[in-house]
Amino acid sequence: MGWLGWIVLGGLAGWVATMIMKEEGGLLKNILLGVIGGLIGGGVVEMLGGSGVSGFNLYSFAVALLGAIALIWIVRLITGKKAK
C-alpha cells in the first residue's frame, strides 16, 4: 500500500476511533492517529501470528482502528485525561 493509501486508511480509522472513544481531533490528528494505530495494530496482529495491515481493505481498516483505539486508551492512561 502506498503512502496515499496509508493517509486515507489512517484518516478513516483515526476518525472512527475518535468517534468511538469520544476524543476531539482534526484531520491531521485523525490521520496521524490512524497511521500510528495501523502500525501498532499491525505489529500486535503479526506477533499473534496473523498478517498486519495488508492493503486498502476492511481487514486492514479493522486492524488500524483497533490500534488507534488502543493508542487513545494508552495516551489517556499516561496523561490522566478522561473521555468528554
NUMARVEX-577525 format. One line per field, with one value per residue: residue number from 1; z, x, y of N, C-alpha, C in turn. Coordinates in Angstrom, 3 decimals. Layout:
N
num: NUM_...
nz: Z_...
nx: X_...
ny: Y_...
caz: Z_...
cax: X_...
cay: Y_...
cz: Z_...
cx: X_...
cy: Y_...
//
This chain:
84
num: 1_2_3_4_5_6_7_8_9_10_11_12_13_14_15_16_17_18_19_20_21_22_23_24_25_26_27_28_29_30_31_32_33_34_35_36_37_38_39_40_41_42_43_44_45_46_47_48_49_50_51_52_53_54_55_56_57_58_59_60_61_62_63_64_65_66_67_68_69_70_71_72_73_74_75_76_77_78_79_80_81_82_83_84
nz: 0.000_-0.836_0.121_-0.054_0.279_2.933_4.199_3.606_4.619_7.255_8.030_7.944_9.820_12.124_12.420_12.932_15.268_17.011_17.231_18.449_20.865_21.902_21.530_20.802_17.706_14.829_11.241_10.689_13.139_13.184_10.946_11.690_14.046_13.030_11.236_12.941_14.675_12.895_12.539_15.166_15.659_13.508_14.201_16.624_15.747_13.974_15.799_17.065_15.179_12.867_9.823_9.343_8.548_5.365_2.998_1.186_2.535_4.237_6.399_7.002_7.698_10.048_11.682_11.853_13.065_15.578_16.593_16.712_18.590_20.809_21.058_21.749_24.218_25.665_25.695_27.194_29.627_30.359_30.433_32.091_31.256_30.790_29.048_26.934
nx: 0.861_0.615_1.833_-0.297_-2.510_-2.061_-2.498_-5.220_-6.546_-5.601_-6.669_-9.426_-9.634_-8.634_-10.528_-12.919_-12.107_-11.792_-14.442_-15.598_-14.179_-14.834_-13.200_-11.661_-10.620_-8.805_-8.366_-5.588_-4.772_-6.428_-5.468_-2.771_-3.223_-4.583_-2.647_-0.436_-1.822_-2.371_0.198_0.749_-1.423_-0.990_1.513_0.924_-0.960_0.637_2.479_0.819_0.524_-0.942_-1.639_-0.561_-1.431_-2.492_-3.174_-5.466_-8.184_-11.023_-10.176_-7.606_-8.410_-9.848_-7.779_-6.152_-7.998_-8.453_-5.862_-5.645_-7.619_-6.513_-4.216_-5.302_-6.393_-4.067_-2.691_-4.490_-4.280_-1.657_-1.670_-3.799_-6.209_-9.754_-12.608_-14.650
ny: -1.166_2.177_5.476_7.268_5.618_4.842_7.293_7.819_5.494_5.639_8.128_7.613_5.471_6.739_8.782_7.330_6.035_8.231_8.992_6.730_6.626_9.061_11.351_14.449_15.815_16.904_16.848_16.301_15.180_12.918_11.502_10.999_9.554_7.312_6.214_5.679_4.031_1.946_0.931_0.082_-1.720_-3.494_-4.524_-5.844_-7.764_-9.236_-10.287_-12.047_-13.944_-13.431_-11.582_-8.264_-4.912_-5.103_-3.916_-1.791_-2.483_-4.007_-5.580_-4.519_-1.952_-2.530_-3.497_-1.195_0.526_-0.734_-0.517_2.295_2.904_1.623_3.193_5.725_5.012_4.298_6.766_8.254_6.899_7.545_10.365_10.932_11.934_12.173_10.784_12.842
caz: 0.000_-0.952_1.167_-0.143_0.908_4.380_4.662_3.531_5.590_8.582_8.326_8.247_11.087_13.198_12.583_13.594_16.632_17.842_17.495_19.407_22.159_22.266_21.555_19.825_16.826_13.484_10.140_10.872_14.295_12.783_10.054_12.487_14.945_12.254_10.704_14.076_15.109_11.952_12.868_16.446_15.446_12.632_14.977_17.576_14.995_13.481_16.940_17.377_14.093_11.726_8.954_9.762_7.544_4.123_1.836_1.403_2.638_5.506_7.434_7.367_8.400_11.398_12.419_12.134_14.011_16.907_17.026_17.052_19.863_21.834_21.225_22.530_25.580_26.294_25.936_28.322_30.843_30.682_30.747_33.089_30.706_30.740_27.831_27.009
cax: 0.000_1.414_1.664_-1.637_-3.405_-1.873_-3.138_-6.678_-6.945_-5.322_-7.645_-10.721_-9.531_-8.496_-11.805_-13.857_-11.611_-12.120_-15.884_-15.857_-13.582_-15.287_-11.992_-11.707_-9.462_-8.974_-7.944_-4.209_-4.730_-7.049_-4.557_-1.648_-3.758_-4.862_-1.415_0.279_-2.665_-2.140_1.488_0.596_-2.317_-0.316_2.560_0.302_-1.560_1.732_3.029_-0.136_0.539_-1.751_-0.991_-0.891_-2.109_-2.068_-3.610_-6.654_-9.316_-11.744_-9.335_-6.589_-9.111_-10.154_-6.510_-5.778_-8.982_-8.151_-4.617_-5.916_-8.356_-5.522_-3.351_-6.050_-6.507_-2.743_-2.417_-5.343_-3.694_-0.442_-1.966_-4.850_-7.406_-10.991_-13.412_-15.518
cay: 0.000_3.385_6.485_7.849_4.642_4.939_8.531_7.672_4.466_6.189_9.180_6.975_4.726_7.721_9.472_6.421_5.816_9.394_8.965_5.654_6.958_10.407_12.177_15.515_15.812_17.423_15.984_15.860_14.276_11.667_10.783_10.501_8.540_6.108_5.628_5.101_2.915_0.855_0.339_-0.624_-2.860_-4.446_-5.194_-6.772_-8.874_-10.067_-11.031_-13.113_-14.917_-13.028_-10.598_-6.904_-4.105_-5.748_-3.150_-0.968_-3.397_-3.949_-6.184_-3.531_-0.883_-3.006_-3.544_0.193_1.058_-1.276_0.110_3.691_2.892_1.287_4.355_6.719_4.482_4.404_8.184_8.658_6.337_8.277_11.770_11.043_12.580_11.402_10.970_14.023
cz: 0.000_0.148_1.129_0.487_2.425_4.932_4.677_4.571_7.013_8.975_8.695_9.595_12.265_13.479_13.328_15.042_17.531_18.145_18.549_20.803_22.651_22.503_20.503_18.958_15.469_12.467_10.356_12.039_13.934_11.891_10.842_13.421_14.212_11.715_11.825_14.638_14.199_12.221_14.162_16.262_14.570_13.349_15.943_16.857_14.453_14.602_17.321_16.246_12.877_10.811_9.375_8.701_6.183_2.872_2.188_1.376_4.036_6.661_7.926_8.111_9.839_12.259_12.801_13.153_15.425_17.458_17.444_18.371_21.008_22.107_22.039_23.987_26.338_26.621_27.102_29.646_31.304_31.140_31.816_32.588_30.714_29.420_28.019_26.788
cx: 0.905_1.089_0.285_-2.678_-3.305_-2.572_-4.656_-7.164_-6.734_-6.314_-9.000_-10.684_-9.418_-9.793_-12.808_-13.418_-11.932_-13.608_-16.210_-15.378_-13.967_-14.102_-12.137_-10.461_-9.802_-8.451_-6.536_-4.087_-5.330_-6.128_-3.396_-2.084_-3.997_-3.615_-0.608_-0.506_-2.516_-0.822_1.411_-0.256_-1.681_0.773_1.995_-0.273_-0.474_2.371_2.122_-0.254_-0.287_-0.958_-1.471_-1.695_-1.596_-2.465_-4.838_-7.876_-9.918_-10.915_-8.285_-7.212_-9.394_-8.890_-6.080_-6.723_-8.700_-6.858_-4.816_-6.673_-7.399_-4.602_-4.041_-6.126_-5.184_-2.413_-3.257_-4.803_-2.501_-0.763_-3.026_-6.099_-8.578_-11.695_-14.327_-16.948
cy: 1.227_4.389_7.126_6.918_4.684_6.180_8.381_6.668_4.973_7.263_8.612_6.254_5.683_8.444_8.596_6.177_7.002_9.462_7.905_6.047_8.363_11.343_13.262_15.444_16.370_16.424_15.441_14.880_12.923_10.844_10.194_9.376_7.222_5.433_4.977_3.911_1.708_0.150_-0.478_-1.879_-3.923_-5.220_-6.221_-7.988_-9.799_-10.868_-12.191_-14.132_-14.562_-12.111_-9.216_-6.183_-4.553_-4.980_-2.338_-1.872_-3.312_-4.513_-5.174_-2.360_-1.287_-3.049_-2.132_0.822_0.559_-0.691_1.552_3.802_2.585_2.478_5.444_6.284_4.623_5.849_8.684_8.122_7.164_9.691_11.954_11.732_11.613_11.668_12.168_13.655
//
